[in-house]
Amino acid sequence: MIAKFKKKSVICSIVVIAILVFIGAFTLTNEKKTIEKKVTSSISITKKKVLPAKVAKVAEPIKDENATTTAITNTTNNAAQTTNKDNKTSSSNEVQNQQTPKSEPAKQLAQQATVVQPPKQTPKTSVASSSQYVSNSLGFAITFPASWQDKYTVSENSNGIIVYFKPEQQVQSGEGKLFTIVKKDNENEEFLDTIGGPRYLTAKNILYVIGGPTDVGFPPDNPEFSVYRQLCTERASVVSTLKAIN
């Protein structure tokens, strides 16, 4: 019996101890939760206390931005006022410049003016052309080439024509004879040398003889002697243009 009692008392002790342990654990758990709640509450209170300070610190730049905006606005207004003053000043200067008469000298105006020069005109060179000499009284015509222009003269009488060289400087009468077209007779034909080309021409039933001087008809020491000699070499082609006309 005693043994059974001891065994029961041990079991009861164990149960009591277990109950005490459970109660202790439960109490500790509740205390832990209470402590956690207190800590959480204190943290939240701390955050609430700290937040206004942070907000205040954050709000300070906003105040600075407003101040900066106000300063920028004031600067813009000042610049606009300055621009308006400059515009007024420039406008007044323009009005004064318009009212002040320009007193530039005529020379400066002439220098500033753009001078438009007319295009240079190339002088027209007269193109020489052949010319025809017509003698209605003698009844024949002869054509002189363009190269002879202003280099010859024609002397006409009732017996025929004499063609002379026309130098730039005046020479003695009779000098520079190139060729003659004259009525034929026994006397004058003897004093006419052949020059090439036709020797005779009949016009209005009259026979004409053609020839040149028997000697040099122009002074060799004359500066224009070479021109005279050139015309002499062309006499045959010139007299070849002779033709009778009605």
Backbone bond lengths (Angstrom), bond angles and torsions (degrees), N, CA, C in turn:
res aa  C-N    CA-C-N  psi(-1)  N-CA   C-N-CA  omega(-1)  CA-C   N-CA-C  phi
1 M - - - 1.440 - - 1.499 110.59 -
2 I 1.248 117.25 -43.42 1.463 122.22 179.88 1.527 109.08 -62.10
3 A 1.265 114.69 -39.70 1.479 117.39 -178.81 1.500 111.55 -65.40
4 K 1.335 113.71 -40.36 1.464 117.14 178.32 1.505 110.86 -64.82
5 F 1.380 115.13 -37.44 1.469 119.14 179.92 1.506 109.92 -64.70
6 K 1.321 116.26 -42.93 1.468 119.85 179.70 1.514 110.79 -63.28
7 K 1.309 114.09 -39.66 1.464 117.40 -179.85 1.491 111.25 -64.56
8 K 1.321 118.20 -40.71 1.471 122.37 178.54 1.508 110.82 -67.19
9 S 1.357 115.65 -40.00 1.463 117.97 179.93 1.521 111.19 -65.14
10 V 1.329 116.51 -35.59 1.461 119.78 178.10 1.505 110.57 -66.12
11 I 1.321 113.84 -42.48 1.481 118.17 -179.59 1.506 109.83 -63.89
12 C 1.345 115.42 -42.20 1.482 118.72 179.63 1.513 110.45 -64.19
13 S 1.351 114.00 -39.21 1.474 116.01 178.73 1.529 111.49 -62.08
14 I 1.319 112.63 -41.71 1.483 116.47 179.67 1.500 110.75 -63.58
15 V 1.322 116.05 -42.13 1.478 119.47 179.36 1.504 110.81 -62.91
16 V 1.364 114.71 -43.27 1.479 118.72 179.58 1.512 110.74 -61.93
17 I 1.338 113.83 -42.77 1.478 117.66 179.69 1.524 110.34 -63.08
18 A 1.308 116.08 -40.47 1.482 119.56 179.78 1.510 110.76 -64.21
19 I 1.345 113.62 -41.47 1.468 117.70 178.64 1.519 110.05 -62.78
20 L 1.342 116.07 -43.49 1.457 120.35 -179.48 1.536 110.53 -62.60
21 V 1.354 112.94 -41.96 1.487 116.47 178.27 1.525 111.20 -62.46
22 F 1.313 114.91 -41.08 1.488 117.92 179.89 1.504 111.38 -64.84
23 I 1.374 113.38 -43.57 1.467 117.48 179.52 1.515 110.38 -62.86
24 G 1.364 114.92 -40.43 1.462 118.26 179.23 1.525 111.86 -63.87
25 A 1.324 114.01 -42.82 1.476 117.25 178.97 1.508 112.38 -64.27
26 F 1.356 113.89 -40.56 1.470 117.97 178.92 1.513 111.09 -63.90
27 T 1.341 114.07 -40.63 1.473 118.51 179.56 1.517 110.40 -64.59
28 L 1.326 115.67 -43.18 1.460 119.15 179.85 1.534 110.85 -62.55
29 T 1.343 114.62 -39.07 1.480 118.08 179.41 1.513 110.91 -63.93
30 N 1.324 116.09 -44.11 1.475 119.26 179.13 1.519 111.30 -63.55
31 E 1.347 115.98 -40.97 1.467 119.13 179.01 1.532 110.74 -63.81
32 K 1.358 113.83 -39.22 1.469 117.74 179.62 1.519 111.19 -62.35
33 K 1.372 115.13 -43.69 1.466 119.02 179.13 1.513 110.58 -64.46
34 T 1.348 115.29 -37.96 1.473 118.33 179.59 1.517 110.78 -64.87
35 I 1.347 113.37 -42.01 1.469 117.41 179.64 1.520 110.34 -63.39
36 E 1.363 115.17 -42.21 1.459 118.26 179.55 1.510 111.49 -61.84
37 K 1.342 117.18 -41.18 1.468 120.74 177.70 1.512 110.94 -61.54
38 K 1.361 114.90 -42.69 1.456 117.58 179.48 1.526 111.52 -63.65
39 V 1.347 113.00 -42.19 1.478 116.61 179.09 1.509 110.76 -62.57
40 T 1.357 115.78 -43.57 1.479 119.46 179.44 1.504 111.45 -62.03
41 S 1.350 114.96 -41.06 1.472 119.13 179.36 1.512 110.53 -64.53
42 S 1.331 115.93 -41.49 1.463 118.34 -179.01 1.525 111.13 -66.57
43 I 1.353 114.11 -37.29 1.477 117.39 179.51 1.518 110.18 -65.59
44 S 1.362 114.99 -43.20 1.471 117.85 179.94 1.511 111.39 -63.85
45 I 1.371 114.90 -39.40 1.468 118.70 177.87 1.525 109.91 -63.39
46 T 1.363 114.11 -41.66 1.479 118.43 179.40 1.521 110.58 -62.06
47 K 1.362 115.32 -42.36 1.473 118.71 179.58 1.509 110.36 -63.37
48 K 1.328 115.69 -40.62 1.474 117.91 178.65 1.507 111.78 -64.06
49 K 1.325 115.92 -36.12 1.465 118.96 178.99 1.519 110.77 -71.78
50 V 1.340 116.38 -38.81 1.469 119.92 -177.42 1.522 111.72 -75.09
51 L 1.337 119.01 -31.92 1.464 122.79 -175.70 1.511 113.83 -57.96
52 P 1.319 121.81 -45.04 1.479 119.85 177.54 1.507 112.48 -58.45
53 A 1.333 115.84 -36.48 1.474 117.31 179.33 1.506 110.56 -64.56
54 K 1.386 114.71 -42.98 1.444 117.69 179.48 1.511 110.97 -66.21
55 V 1.329 113.46 -41.20 1.478 116.49 177.99 1.500 110.59 -61.91
56 A 1.324 115.30 -38.21 1.463 118.57 178.67 1.511 110.24 -63.77
57 K 1.382 113.82 -41.50 1.456 116.07 179.40 1.511 111.23 -66.22
58 V 1.331 115.86 -37.72 1.465 118.86 179.05 1.513 110.73 -69.87
59 A 1.304 115.48 -32.59 1.471 119.47 -179.03 1.504 112.17 -70.73
60 E 1.339 117.40 -24.01 1.451 119.54 -177.92 1.524 112.72 -62.59
61 P 1.335 120.02 -43.41 1.470 118.03 177.00 1.511 112.41 -62.09
62 I 1.350 115.76 -31.49 1.467 117.87 178.26 1.514 110.26 -62.50
63 K 1.386 113.22 -41.35 1.467 116.18 176.17 1.508 110.31 -61.94
64 D 1.340 117.47 -38.94 1.463 120.91 -179.96 1.520 110.72 -66.67
65 E 1.376 116.91 -38.77 1.460 119.68 178.78 1.516 110.55 -63.78
66 N 1.328 115.31 -40.75 1.474 118.04 176.59 1.515 111.01 -61.62
67 A 1.327 114.39 -40.98 1.465 117.67 178.94 1.510 110.96 -65.38
68 T 1.370 113.88 -40.74 1.476 117.67 178.83 1.508 111.15 -64.01
69 T 1.373 115.36 -42.71 1.480 119.65 178.74 1.512 110.22 -61.21
70 T 1.333 114.36 -41.25 1.479 118.12 178.86 1.523 110.41 -63.93
71 A 1.352 115.39 -39.91 1.468 118.69 179.92 1.511 110.77 -66.55
72 I 1.372 115.97 -40.41 1.478 119.41 178.67 1.513 110.52 -64.02
73 T 1.332 113.97 -41.65 1.486 117.86 178.61 1.517 110.80 -61.68
74 N 1.331 115.14 -43.44 1.468 118.54 178.83 1.529 110.65 -63.59
75 T 1.352 116.03 -41.46 1.473 119.28 179.08 1.509 111.11 -62.98
76 T 1.367 115.85 -42.26 1.474 120.16 178.69 1.514 111.10 -61.98
77 N 1.336 114.61 -42.99 1.475 118.44 178.12 1.516 111.25 -62.27
78 N 1.359 115.06 -41.25 1.469 118.35 179.08 1.519 110.85 -64.67
79 A 1.361 115.71 -41.14 1.469 118.98 178.46 1.514 111.01 -64.10
80 A 1.345 115.47 -40.81 1.470 118.46 178.86 1.517 110.66 -63.52
81 Q 1.350 114.71 -40.94 1.467 117.33 177.46 1.528 110.56 -63.15
82 T 1.344 115.72 -40.97 1.475 118.90 179.36 1.513 111.01 -64.06
83 T 1.360 115.66 -41.90 1.476 119.97 178.71 1.516 110.64 -62.30
84 N 1.337 114.74 -42.39 1.470 118.03 178.31 1.519 111.24 -62.12
85 K 1.359 113.84 -39.73 1.475 117.16 178.12 1.512 110.47 -64.30
86 D 1.389 115.73 -42.37 1.474 118.98 179.03 1.515 111.26 -63.47
87 N 1.366 115.02 -42.02 1.461 118.31 178.71 1.514 111.41 -62.50
88 K 1.319 114.97 -42.35 1.469 117.73 177.78 1.520 110.72 -62.93
89 T 1.369 114.38 -40.76 1.466 117.26 179.88 1.510 111.72 -64.74
90 S 1.379 115.85 -44.47 1.465 118.60 178.98 1.510 111.17 -65.02
91 S 1.346 116.61 -37.81 1.463 119.14 178.73 1.510 110.61 -64.25
92 S 1.333 115.68 -41.06 1.464 118.36 178.67 1.524 110.71 -65.89
93 N 1.377 115.11 -37.19 1.471 117.80 177.80 1.509 111.08 -65.51
94 E 1.352 116.32 -40.26 1.463 119.36 177.99 1.514 110.93 -63.43
95 V 1.331 116.07 -41.58 1.463 118.85 178.79 1.511 110.30 -62.94
96 Q 1.365 115.46 -41.05 1.453 118.57 178.44 1.519 111.52 -65.11
97 N 1.383 115.32 -39.98 1.462 118.24 178.42 1.517 111.54 -65.14
98 Q 1.347 115.77 -37.57 1.456 118.23 178.10 1.518 111.56 -69.22
99 Q 1.319 115.94 -35.52 1.454 118.86 -179.13 1.526 111.47 -75.61
100 T 1.375 115.23 -28.83 1.466 117.89 -178.38 1.510 109.84 -78.70
101 P 1.289 119.56 121.12 1.484 121.44 -178.57 1.519 110.42 -67.40
102 K 1.350 116.10 139.01 1.463 121.30 177.55 1.519 109.84 -73.15
103 S 1.317 113.37 130.24 1.468 117.96 -177.90 1.524 110.41 -120.58
104 E 1.349 115.32 41.50 1.460 118.14 178.20 1.512 109.60 -73.26
105 P 1.309 116.95 140.04 1.469 119.60 178.39 1.521 111.00 -67.04
106 A 1.285 113.19 157.48 1.473 119.55 -178.69 1.520 111.14 -63.88
107 K 1.348 117.15 -29.70 1.463 119.54 179.83 1.514 111.24 -65.75
108 Q 1.370 117.42 -43.01 1.453 120.50 179.11 1.512 110.68 -63.18
109 L 1.324 116.45 -42.58 1.463 119.68 178.11 1.510 110.65 -61.51
110 A 1.323 116.08 -38.29 1.470 119.48 179.92 1.518 110.67 -67.63
111 Q 1.359 117.33 -35.14 1.453 120.45 178.73 1.511 111.35 -71.02
112 Q 1.360 117.00 -37.63 1.454 120.17 -179.23 1.508 111.67 -73.74
113 A 1.294 117.55 -29.38 1.463 120.38 -178.55 1.518 109.88 -66.57
114 T 1.300 115.12 137.92 1.461 120.61 178.48 1.518 109.59 -81.00
115 V 1.295 114.46 119.28 1.461 119.70 -178.51 1.518 107.88 -89.90
116 V 1.293 116.22 116.56 1.456 121.79 178.24 1.511 108.05 -96.40
117 Q 1.304 114.40 109.57 1.456 119.06 -178.81 1.519 110.09 -87.55
118 P 1.282 116.29 135.07 1.467 118.63 178.14 1.513 110.31 -65.80
119 P 1.303 116.41 147.25 1.471 118.64 179.67 1.517 111.38 -60.70
120 K 1.322 113.32 141.74 1.452 118.50 -179.00 1.521 109.70 -67.39
121 Q 1.283 113.49 129.07 1.450 118.77 179.85 1.522 109.48 -96.01
122 T 1.292 113.17 125.01 1.456 118.46 178.37 1.522 109.20 -73.28
123 P 1.309 116.29 122.68 1.475 117.74 -179.33 1.514 111.09 -58.71
124 K 1.281 114.45 133.64 1.452 119.91 -179.50 1.527 109.56 -73.66
125 T 1.290 113.99 124.36 1.465 119.14 176.98 1.527 108.77 -87.66
126 S 1.271 113.19 128.08 1.461 117.83 -179.18 1.521 109.48 -71.28
127 V 1.299 114.73 123.92 1.455 120.27 -180.00 1.527 107.94 -83.78
128 A 1.325 114.05 118.73 1.466 118.53 -179.22 1.524 109.69 -70.24
129 S 1.283 115.23 142.62 1.458 120.76 178.68 1.531 108.75 -132.49
130 S 1.296 114.58 158.76 1.467 118.95 178.95 1.530 109.69 -68.00
131 S 1.286 115.05 151.05 1.467 120.33 -179.42 1.539 109.16 -129.50
132 Q 1.314 115.29 145.80 1.473 121.01 -178.89 1.528 110.06 -108.74
133 Y 1.301 113.61 132.05 1.474 119.44 175.44 1.537 106.93 -101.53
134 V 1.327 114.89 124.45 1.468 121.32 -177.83 1.528 109.26 -118.08
135 S 1.318 115.46 128.21 1.465 121.00 174.67 1.541 108.07 -116.09
136 N 1.317 114.88 101.98 1.469 118.67 -179.78 1.530 111.74 -69.58
137 S 1.332 116.51 -31.75 1.473 119.15 -178.66 1.519 111.72 -70.76
138 L 1.338 116.82 -38.43 1.461 120.77 179.07 1.534 112.20 -84.47
139 G 1.317 115.79 -23.99 1.471 119.46 175.42 1.513 114.56 86.72
140 F 1.347 118.52 28.53 1.460 119.15 175.03 1.531 109.83 -146.94
141 A 1.326 115.09 166.36 1.480 122.22 179.40 1.517 108.67 -137.69
142 I 1.340 115.98 150.91 1.461 122.01 -179.75 1.537 108.23 -140.16
143 T 1.316 117.09 143.82 1.478 122.17 -177.24 1.520 109.59 -111.08
144 F 1.343 114.90 129.53 1.472 121.58 178.01 1.538 108.74 -103.19
145 P 1.332 118.06 138.96 1.476 121.10 -177.90 1.533 111.75 -71.43
146 A 1.314 114.39 165.40 1.470 119.84 -179.36 1.518 111.35 -63.99
147 S 1.333 117.63 -30.30 1.471 120.32 -179.37 1.529 112.10 -66.63
148 W 1.325 116.86 -14.98 1.460 121.02 179.89 1.531 112.37 -92.84
149 Q 1.281 117.89 0.27 1.467 120.60 -175.40 1.536 110.59 -59.54
150 D 1.309 115.95 131.27 1.475 124.53 179.72 1.532 112.32 63.01
151 K 1.330 118.01 19.07 1.463 120.60 179.91 1.530 112.62 -119.38
152 Y 1.313 118.03 5.36 1.469 119.88 -177.28 1.533 109.25 -147.62
153 T 1.355 113.50 160.87 1.462 121.31 171.90 1.529 107.86 -135.89
154 V 1.341 115.55 154.45 1.468 121.50 -179.64 1.524 108.42 -119.33
155 S 1.315 114.22 125.16 1.478 120.59 175.79 1.534 108.37 -108.88
156 E 1.321 117.03 123.50 1.464 121.77 -175.86 1.530 110.58 -118.22
157 N 1.356 114.86 142.37 1.472 121.24 170.53 1.538 107.60 -141.85
158 S 1.292 116.25 -171.28 1.473 119.67 -175.92 1.520 113.12 -69.00
159 N 1.328 117.63 -19.86 1.464 121.58 -178.23 1.539 113.11 -90.47
160 G 1.317 117.04 -21.18 1.459 119.48 -178.32 1.531 111.77 157.95
161 I 1.331 117.02 -156.69 1.482 121.76 -179.56 1.523 109.21 -129.27
162 I 1.340 114.61 153.18 1.460 122.42 172.79 1.532 107.12 -125.35
163 V 1.310 117.37 130.46 1.476 122.77 -179.92 1.515 107.72 -104.69
164 Y 1.357 116.20 126.00 1.464 123.35 -178.15 1.543 110.56 -114.78
165 F 1.301 113.63 152.40 1.468 120.98 169.11 1.520 108.53 -73.15
166 K 1.321 117.85 140.02 1.463 122.80 -178.04 1.536 109.07 -114.48
167 P 1.343 116.78 91.05 1.474 119.11 179.38 1.522 110.89 -75.53
168 E 1.327 114.32 165.02 1.464 119.05 178.04 1.523 110.90 -70.23
169 Q 1.311 117.34 -34.50 1.461 121.26 177.13 1.531 109.59 -98.05
170 Q 1.297 115.07 143.72 1.465 120.00 -177.21 1.538 110.59 -68.59
171 V 1.316 114.60 139.91 1.475 120.54 178.57 1.532 108.51 -122.83
172 Q 1.294 114.57 174.95 1.462 119.08 -179.41 1.526 111.25 -69.48
173 S 1.294 116.22 154.15 1.459 122.51 -179.49 1.530 110.38 -60.54
174 G 1.340 115.48 134.04 1.459 121.08 179.60 1.507 114.34 92.38
175 E 1.331 118.36 -14.44 1.455 121.06 179.35 1.535 109.99 -80.18
176 G 1.296 115.67 147.02 1.462 120.67 176.92 1.511 113.42 86.77
177 K 1.345 118.44 19.98 1.465 119.72 179.38 1.531 109.58 -67.32
178 L 1.354 115.67 132.21 1.459 121.20 -179.23 1.531 110.33 -101.58
179 F 1.315 117.37 -55.95 1.466 120.09 176.53 1.539 109.74 -158.57
180 T 1.364 112.92 165.39 1.463 120.32 -177.53 1.535 109.29 -131.14
181 I 1.337 115.17 141.60 1.471 122.17 171.50 1.538 105.31 -121.17
182 V 1.324 116.64 107.46 1.457 120.85 -170.42 1.535 109.64 -137.37
183 K 1.338 114.49 154.34 1.473 119.17 177.07 1.530 109.29 -58.99
184 K 1.325 114.77 137.09 1.459 119.17 -173.59 1.545 111.01 -81.75
185 D 1.329 114.54 134.96 1.466 123.38 165.66 1.522 106.70 -149.33
186 N 1.272 116.05 173.55 1.457 119.05 -174.48 1.521 113.37 -67.58
187 E 1.313 117.16 -27.04 1.471 120.15 -175.78 1.526 111.91 -78.64
188 N 1.341 117.73 -54.20 1.479 118.81 -172.81 1.534 112.40 -70.55
189 E 1.315 118.55 -26.11 1.460 118.68 -179.15 1.522 111.62 -66.76
190 E 1.332 116.55 -28.24 1.458 119.76 -180.00 1.529 112.23 -68.07
191 F 1.319 116.98 -25.28 1.477 120.93 -176.67 1.546 112.33 -98.88
192 L 1.302 116.02 11.29 1.481 119.30 178.75 1.523 109.48 -116.56
193 D 1.302 115.15 123.22 1.460 120.97 178.86 1.536 109.11 -87.67
194 T 1.307 116.02 149.63 1.469 118.85 177.56 1.530 109.89 -71.79
195 I 1.307 114.70 144.02 1.484 120.08 -177.50 1.527 111.51 -122.04
196 G 1.316 116.43 6.58 1.448 118.99 -175.20 1.519 109.64 91.48
197 G 1.276 117.42 164.98 1.444 119.69 -176.60 1.518 111.14 76.20
198 P 1.337 117.73 -167.35 1.476 119.63 -178.87 1.524 111.50 -65.40
199 R 1.331 115.41 145.99 1.475 120.82 179.31 1.527 110.60 -95.64
200 Y 1.343 118.37 -29.89 1.466 120.93 -176.73 1.532 109.75 -131.37
201 L 1.327 113.46 158.31 1.467 121.77 176.50 1.529 108.26 -145.55
202 T 1.322 115.98 133.28 1.466 120.28 176.15 1.511 108.76 -108.45
203 A 1.331 116.48 123.70 1.455 122.09 178.19 1.520 108.45 -141.02
204 K 1.327 116.10 129.36 1.464 122.62 -176.86 1.538 111.06 54.14
205 N 1.332 114.89 43.71 1.461 122.53 178.28 1.524 113.05 62.58
206 I 1.295 117.70 20.16 1.465 122.62 178.15 1.519 107.88 -116.50
207 L 1.344 114.93 135.72 1.456 120.10 179.97 1.532 109.66 -94.35
208 Y 1.305 115.01 127.29 1.483 121.80 179.34 1.527 108.23 -113.01
209 V 1.330 114.19 142.82 1.455 120.55 175.88 1.536 108.45 -107.28
210 I 1.313 115.50 144.64 1.479 120.84 -175.67 1.532 107.88 -120.21
211 G 1.331 117.18 131.29 1.456 121.04 178.57 1.508 111.86 -172.24
212 G 1.335 114.73 174.36 1.447 120.86 -179.91 1.502 111.95 -119.70
213 P 1.350 117.80 179.04 1.459 120.90 -179.81 1.530 110.65 -65.13
214 T 1.328 114.46 149.49 1.472 118.85 -179.68 1.523 112.84 -79.01
215 D 1.323 117.69 -14.20 1.468 121.11 177.60 1.535 108.15 -125.45
216 V 1.343 115.92 -177.57 1.466 120.74 179.36 1.520 108.27 -69.74
217 G 1.310 115.92 121.49 1.461 119.47 -174.78 1.515 114.61 -90.87
218 F 1.344 118.31 10.93 1.479 120.21 -178.38 1.518 108.05 -147.64
219 P 1.348 118.53 141.75 1.473 121.00 -177.00 1.523 111.79 -61.31
220 P 1.323 118.11 125.11 1.468 120.53 -179.26 1.519 113.50 -64.40
221 D 1.365 117.52 -24.23 1.466 119.58 -179.08 1.528 112.59 -84.25
222 N 1.315 116.86 0.21 1.475 119.73 178.79 1.533 109.55 -74.53
223 P 1.367 118.11 138.94 1.479 120.24 -178.81 1.526 113.21 -59.51
224 E 1.331 117.78 -22.95 1.461 120.43 -176.83 1.535 111.82 -100.53
225 F 1.311 117.05 17.40 1.452 120.63 -178.79 1.537 111.73 -62.87
226 S 1.350 116.13 -35.27 1.471 119.38 -179.71 1.531 111.21 -63.94
227 V 1.338 116.39 -35.23 1.474 119.54 178.30 1.524 109.28 -67.21
228 Y 1.320 115.96 -42.52 1.463 120.45 178.53 1.531 110.54 -59.71
229 R 1.326 117.30 -44.96 1.459 120.89 -179.55 1.531 111.07 -63.46
230 Q 1.356 116.29 -36.14 1.459 119.62 178.37 1.526 110.83 -63.66
231 L 1.329 116.86 -42.32 1.465 119.92 178.92 1.534 110.70 -66.35
232 C 1.325 116.55 -35.07 1.469 118.89 178.89 1.521 111.69 -62.38
233 T 1.339 116.21 -36.13 1.468 118.97 179.52 1.528 112.07 -70.54
234 E 1.321 117.69 -16.14 1.474 121.20 -177.87 1.531 112.22 -102.30
235 R 1.334 118.49 3.49 1.469 121.14 -175.96 1.530 112.33 -63.01
236 A 1.323 117.46 -38.49 1.470 120.08 -176.25 1.529 110.70 -61.69
237 S 1.354 117.13 -42.76 1.471 119.60 -179.83 1.524 111.29 -68.04
238 V 1.337 116.51 -30.28 1.463 119.40 -179.86 1.539 110.38 -71.31
239 V 1.326 117.57 -48.72 1.470 119.47 -178.03 1.526 111.77 -68.38
240 S 1.328 116.42 -16.16 1.463 119.67 176.82 1.531 111.42 -70.52
241 T 1.345 117.31 -15.24 1.473 120.00 177.45 1.516 112.63 -86.60
242 L 1.309 117.64 -1.73 1.475 120.19 179.66 1.519 111.55 -60.23
243 K 1.335 115.41 138.50 1.459 120.34 175.25 1.514 109.18 -152.32
244 A 1.294 113.85 146.47 1.468 119.96 178.69 1.519 109.65 -81.14
245 I 1.327 115.47 145.24 1.466 121.19 178.70 1.516 108.15 -126.76
246 N 1.335 115.30 158.08 1.465 120.30 178.84 1.530 109.35 -81.79
